[in-house]
Amino acid sequence: MATLLLQVAGSALGSAVGGPIGAVLGQALGGIAGARIDQSLLGGSASTRRVEGPRLTEVSGLAATEGAAIPRVYGRARLGGQLIWATRFEEEIKVTVTRTKTGGKGSPRAKTVETTYAYHANLAIGLCEGRIAFVRRIWADGRELDVTTVAMRVHRGDEAQEADPLIAAKEAGETPAYRGLAYVVFERFPLADYGNRVPQFSFEVVRPVEGLAQMIRAVTLIPGAGEFVYETRAVNHEPEPGITASLTRHQLYGGADVDTALAHLTALCPALRRVALVVTWFGDDLRAGACSIAPRVETAHKPTLGAEWAVAGLDRAAARVVSEAEGRPAFGGTPSDESVIRLIRRLRDDYGLEVVLYPFVMMDIPAGNAMPDPVSGLPGQPRYPWRGRITCTPAPGAPGSVDGTAEAEAQMAAFLGSVTASDVVAEGERIVCAAPDEWSYRRFVLHHARLAQVAGGVAGFVLGSEMPGLTHVRGTNGYPMVAGLVDLAGQVATVLPGATLTYAADWTEYGADVRAGGGDVAFPLDPLWASPAIGAIGIDFYPPLSDWRDGAGHADSAFATGPADLGYLRSRLTGGEAYDWSYADAAGRAAQVRLPITDGVHGKPWVFRPKDLVGWWSNPHVERVGGVETAPTAFQPGAKPIWLTEIGIPAVDKGANAPNVFPDAKSAESGAPYFSSGARDDLVQARGLEAVISGFDPAREGFEAGRNPVHPVTGIRMVDPANIFVWSYDARPYPAFPDLGGIWADEAAHDTGHWLNGRI
């Protein structure tokens, strides 16, 4: 007050003495004198302003309904839940002091004291009858909640669950464990974003029904391609300075995508013990002699934070780039070496799973290419084909074929390369090769063997898969690709002496190579199966399990109630097409003209039955020339178990008619099973997989010993039930994959494809 009075008085006095200039000087001098008087009278401190935010006397939103029913969930459901426990809300007081200068030189500093109040809730919400697998997504007031930003625990509702530690700490005496009830506990849940009230929660609860999920002991883990798809750390892309997007997390219901997917998988499949980790390099030509196998990236320029892409001594700038399809990368890039090493360790050490490393070749051959086709000889190879079509050129059966010549041997040698185990070494956790310009099949396999070694070892290792176009090419004396695989197995065994090695043969490849109308019979892969470096016989097992048609009166309608009849599908493991009979052509299939599979002279029909695993595994293999048996191969009946390195059924109408058909719009191989409408059918997938697993696993209902016998001499069971790998589970968690369109190139294929995600 003195400041104001003396400013007015000083201005009047100054004006009388010195005019306008005197008025200004008088006002300033009066203000200074008045400020000093005020400071003296008010205790020598600047003025203090106090601001207090809203403070609540109660928090709304907490409600419970006595006697409410406890839901029972089958599959997936979104539930609101019931409040079963809560404490009084917690008030957090925050005091902030700020000082600001007022007036001119020598003026005091004003002080503002601001008090704000934040509120947190401790509560438990009952969901449904247990035992559930997990809670996937949570919504608060209709907005999905990022579960990494809150402290919460999910109790799955088993009959042995313990009391929640927060409830036990807050309650005196006996604390309920709510056994048999699945519930969620939130600890100090912040309420500020919800108007300082408890929001309306809803939860996506997953509780698998009895069946397939409980039967699975082993799966393959895909996608195999994706630069950081297997990375457990946070990796971000920085397309522009200051703008970042996550490359390893595309959902709000967990941490890194791969960890979230694995947490779901292990919760859904309690019997799971093994994971085959698929890692992709890319081939670029169906002509064996011209085909290279190399890692690739999605784009040549992608600044990243948290990790840099590097594979086999290459950085992003030096690596090849995948082709484009419809204006986007046709594939994800090869997973970075560092991410593969970390994931092997994570699977083994944190999840307690045995790891089988599965190097995998995808063919990056875009549409419109002009490369000669080895079968037709014409320009233009099929777009994005199956690796099983890599072969010699001209191909077997084509005019002028080199099959059976020294030229075929030379082409196989070029494909295999000359890299040895001693050429591929680890420098710390970086794998390098003494022949850096050789992108051969041997380098591809040995690189992954060294990766597995650096990671601390694996339980199993796959030398490759499904290459009948190579393994059935003859040289001047035998099958040169198979001889190369035998040598390669020996090399890998020196790197991974504790791992079981195998090769994942196609179901049409593992057995006999039949020519000359059945007169000539050879067993190309027998030298590999007999190799001491090989511990198991690998088969990607995709034979037809049904021959179903729409309507009544077709040949199988008398044996089953429909295409998902479990008993019918299981019976076709040792019967039906590719066992009892075959079709000569498409017209014969349409008319169901079934040709019996027999072997009149020698009485060994199993030679010509791709599905007859028992006959093939239990008997010596004797080759034939011109219909005359010659000599047995090195194969020893019952000496090694069979691993079904892949089993799978597409989730499509009549999927069991042709399990080996995959939907992929960009590929020339894409298609639907015979007589399928193309509509999605999750049931036929589940029943088909259950049929295969229960058909070979003695622990499952429906098993018959004759279908999977124990050899009377070796004591080995034919198909090892612990190594039946279901194709496939994805490291990109459902439903982020496939719902987030535009991020991944294959999301459209999920609808009717072989994925387990979202179906178990």
Secondary structure, DSSP 8 states (H G I E B T S, - for coil): -HHHHHHHHHHHHHHHHHHHHHHHHHHHHHHHHHHHHHHHHTTSS--EEEEE----S--------TT------SEEEEE--EEEEE---EEEEEEEEEEEE-SSTT--EEEEEEEEEEEEEEEEEEEEES--SEEEEEEETTEE--GGGSEEEEE---TT----HHHHHHS-S-----TTEEEEEEEEEE-GGGTSS---EEEEEEE--SSHHHH--EEEEE----TTTT--S--EEEEETTEEEESS---SSSSSHHHHHHHHHHHH-TT--EEEEEEEEEE--SBGGG--EE-EES-S---EES---EETTEEGGGSEE--EETTEESS-----HHHHHHHHHIIIIIS--EEEEEEEEEE---TT---B-TTT-SB---SS--GGG-B-SS-TTSTT--TTSHHHHHHHHHHH-S--GGGEEEETTEEEESSTT---HHHHHHHHHHHHHHTT--SEEEEEE--HHHHT---SSS-HHHHHHHHHHHHHHHH-TTSEEEEEEETTTSS-EEEGGGTEEE-TTHHHHH-TT--SEEEEE--------SSS-STTTTT-SSTT-HHHHHHGGGSSBTTTEE-SSHHHHHHT--EE---TTT--GGGG-TT-HHHHHHS--EEEETTEEEEE-S--TTSS-EEEEEE---SBTTGGG-TT----TTSTT----TT----B-HHHHHHHHHHHHHHH-TTSTT--GGGS-B-TTT--BSEEEEEEEEEEEESS-TTHHHHSTTT-TTGGGGGGSS--TTT-
